[in-house]
Amino acid sequence: MAKNDYGLDSVAHSRVHTNSYKKLVLDRMTSQNSAEGIIHELNNISNELLNGKFGN
């Protein structure tokens, strides 16, 4: 783990983006049909990541 700018431990960014993570994001993005849909889904993914629920 590495310390971020706020002194909190964080996983190294390069280890976060695994192939399975990339596939989950791609699957969710390709199901969207508009810019608004993509933005909405990115916000959903962000919230899931912040709450430790992405991919569960």
Long-range contacts (C-beta under 8 A, 24 or more apart in sequence): 20-55, 21-54, 21-55, 24-54, 24-55
